[in-house]
Amino acid sequence: MSPHRIVVPGEPLGDLSDSWNHCVGSGRLDLALRADYRDSLARVRRDVGFRHVRGHGLLSDGMGVHRTSAVDDRVRHSFTYVDQVFDGYLDLGVRPFVELGFTPSALASGQDTVFWWRGNITPPRDHGEWAALVRALVRHLVERYGLDEVRTWPIEVWNEPNLRQFWKDADQAAYFRLYATTARAVKDVDADLQVGGPALSPGADEWWAPFAEFVGREDVPIDFVSAHAYSSGPAQHVPFGTYQTLAPPQALLDQFDAPRRHLEGTALAGLPVHVTEFNSSYRPDNPVHDTAYHAAYLAPVVTRGTDLVDSLSYWTFCDVFEEENVPTSVFHGGFGLLTHRQVPKPTYHLYTFLARSGRRVLARGDDHLVCAHDDGRVTVLAWQPVGGTDAPHAEERHEVRLSVPLPGPRAFLRRERVNEHDGNAFAAWRELGRPFSPDERTFDVLRDCARPAVEHRSLPVRGGRVALDLSLARHEVTFAELVPVRVQEHTGLDDRRLLGGNDDRLVAEHERS
C-alpha cells in the first residue's frame, strides 16, 4: 500500500541551522602538509562548505613546535609547520578549530603514547612551561593572522581525557589542572579568545558535574563545552579491519543532547555546545564508513542534530588518516568522506546534498527534509530510514510521497540518487575485484561510478502544488530540486516537426513541455 501523501506547508518552519558544516574532523595536523590532504580539503570546502577543521597533534613532535637544543637544553618554540598548515587552511577559506594536544615529548612527564605516530598522553612535567608554550603559540597566531581572525577560532583543551588511551590513567583531577592552566594561558593573550573543553568521549557523562563544579569554584575561563558521539559497539577485529554492532541513529542524537541535559542548573548551562567528533564507528578501519547504508544511517542525524548543538563535526573529511598505521587499501573503512585521491563515498553525497538545500525549512520527517530557496526553488532531501544492528533489514524500496507548494503552471524536477548501486564507488570497487592500489585509469572509473545517478522530468503544478512521488532503492539517499517553470513563447517552434514533417507521436510530449 502506498504511503500517505504528506502535505508540505507553504510557510517556513524556520531557517536551516548551519551547525552541520561549522566544522569537520581531520587526521593529525602534520598530514596537512601532504598534497592528497590539501586536494581533498579543497574539494570538501568547495562542495560542502565546511568552515573549520579540527585535528589532533598540534603540539605533538610531528609539528615541531616545542624544540630543545641538544647543546644546552635551551627551549625554542618553532612555528614553521604550524604556519604552513594554517596558511593552507585560510588559503582554502577554512579556519582552524584548534585542539591543544598532545604533550611534546621534551615537556612530557612520561612516555605513554597513543596511535602509531606516538602522541604523548602524559601531563606536562612543568605546568609553567606548558603555559609558556600555549601563550607563545597563541601570541604567534594573533601576530600572524590578526586578533579579529583568531577570535573566530575555538580553542579546545585536549582530546577525550576520560579515556586512558588519551590521558594518562584518565586522571580527572590532572585534566582539570591542565584545563585551568591552558585556559588561563589563552586568556593571558586576549580575554575574548574562545577556549573550552573537555572533549569527552561517549559514556563519560559522570564528568560533566565535576567539571562544571571545578570551573565555577576556581573561576576558570570557559566559552564553550565540547563532546564526542559514536554509536558503535566493541571492536570485532579481522586482519586489517574491524566490524562492530551499531545502535540506532537516535543514539547519536541522544549523545548530542547530553551536555545540555547534564549541565542544566550548573554554572555552564547555556554555553555553546560543540560536538567536535561524531560518526557511527569510532574505528578508522570499519567498512561501514564506505557504504550507502552509512549515508542513510546518518541522514536523520545530520538533519536533526543541527537543532541540538552549535556544531557537529563529522570525523573526518578524508582518509588521509593514520591512527592505526598507514591504510593498506584505497577502501579500508576509513572515516573519510573521501578516499585517498578524492573518490567520494556515499556519505559525501549526503553532505553535498545538504549543502545545496534551501535555507528555509518547510517540512521535516523521519525520511525527508524539505527546504525552500529565496528564488522559489524547493529542495527535498529524502532517505530510506535504517536502524542499527538489531533493526529489521531495509526493504528493497521505500516510498516518499509529498505535496509540495510551488507556483505554476509547471515544475522542472531534477533528482540525484545514491544507493547500493548508484553513486557508489565502494560497490564498483568490489565489482572490480577490490584492488588494493588502483592505477590511474581505475581511479577514474571509481570517480565516474561515484557520481550520483541523475534524472529529470517536467511535472504539472495543480492548485499551487506538485505531487512528488519518490521511490527510493535500498539504502538510498536522494536529492530532488523543483524549479518553477515560466514557459516562454517561441513562435513557429513545434517539436513534432523535428524531422521536417508533422510527427503525431510527439504530440503528447509537446503538450507536456
Stockholm file with secondary structure:
# STOCKHOLM 1.0

chainA/1-513         MSPHRIVVPGEPLGDLSDSWNHCVGSGRLDLALRADYRDSLARVRRDVGFRHVRGHGLLSDGMGVHRTSAVDDRVRHSFTYVDQVFDGYLDLGVRPFVELGFTPSALASGQDTVFWWRGNITPPRDHGEWAALVRALVRHLVERYGLDEVRTWPIEVWNEPNLRQFWKDADQAAYFRLYATTARAVKDVDADLQVGGPALSPGADEWWAPFAEFVGREDVPIDFVSAHAYSSGPAQHVPFGTYQTLAPPQALLDQFDAPRRHLEGTALAGLPVHVTEFNSSYRPDNPVHDTAYHAAYLAPVVTRGTDLVDSLSYWTFCDVFEEENVPTSVFHGGFGLLTHRQVPKPTYHLYTFLARSGRRVLARGDDHLVCAHDDGRVTVLAWQPVGGTDAPHAEERHEVRLSVPLPGPRAFLRRERVNEHDGNAFAAWRELGRPFSPDERTFDVLRDCARPAVEHRSLPVRGGRVALDLSLARHEVTFAELVPVRVQEHTGLDDRRLLGGNDDRLVAEHERS
#=GR chainA/1-513 SS CCCCCEECCSSCCEECCSGGGSCEEESCGGGGGSHHHHHHHHHHHHHTCCCEEEESCTTSGGGTCEEECTTTCCEEECCHHHHHHHHHHHHTTCEECEEECCBCGGGBSSCCEETTTTEECSCBSCHHHHHHHHHHHHHHHHHHHCHHHHTTSCEEECSCTTSTTTSGGGCHHHHHHHHHHHHHHHHHHCTTSCEEEEEECTTCGGGHHHHHHHHHHTTCCCSEEEEEEECBCSCEEETTEEECCBCCTHHHHHHHHHHHHHHTTSTTTTCCEEEEEEESCSCTTCGGGGSHHHHHHHHHHHHHHTTTCSEEEESCSBSCCCTTSSCSSSSSCCSCSBCTTSCBCHHHHHHHHHHTSCSEEEEECSSEEEEECTTSCEEEEEECCCCCTTSCCCCSEEEEEEEEECCSSEEEEEEEEESSSTTCHHHHHHHTTCCSSCCHHHHHHHHHHTSCEEEEEEEECBTTEEEEEEEEETTCEEEEEEEEECCCCCTTCCGGGTTSSCCGGGHHHHHHC
#=GC SS_cons         CCCCCEECCSSCCEECCSGGGSCEEESCGGGGGSHHHHHHHHHHHHHTCCCEEEESCTTSGGGTCEEECTTTCCEEECCHHHHHHHHHHHHTTCEECEEECCBCGGGBSSCCEETTTTEECSCBSCHHHHHHHHHHHHHHHHHHHCHHHHTTSCEEECSCTTSTTTSGGGCHHHHHHHHHHHHHHHHHHCTTSCEEEEEECTTCGGGHHHHHHHHHHTTCCCSEEEEEEECBCSCEEETTEEECCBCCTHHHHHHHHHHHHHHTTSTTTTCCEEEEEEESCSCTTCGGGGSHHHHHHHHHHHHHHTTTCSEEEESCSBSCCCTTSSCSSSSSCCSCSBCTTSCBCHHHHHHHHHHTSCSEEEEECSSEEEEECTTSCEEEEEECCCCCTTSCCCCSEEEEEEEEECCSSEEEEEEEEESSSTTCHHHHHHHTTCCSSCCHHHHHHHHHHTSCEEEEEEEECBTTEEEEEEEEETTCEEEEEEEEECCCCCTTCCGGGTTSSCCGGGHHHHHHC
//
